[in-house]
Amino acid sequence: MVSMMAGVYEKGVKLAADQVRELEARLQRSTALKWWDITIAPETVF
């Protein structure tokens, strides 16, 4: 499901390296469309 998020986001805000690694670990990329077809696994809460 895709939904539009409401809100204003500042330009130029970047993630720290450890935050990027954490996010990348949750991405499942398609072999055919590596950069465009991405599934994001839900964040573990336990």
Sequence and secondary structure as in RCSB ss.txt:
>XXXX:A:sequence
MVSMMAGVYEKGVKLAADQVRELEARLQRSTALKWWDITIAPETVF
>XXXX:A:secstr
      S   TT    HHHHHHHHHHEEE SSSTTT EEE      
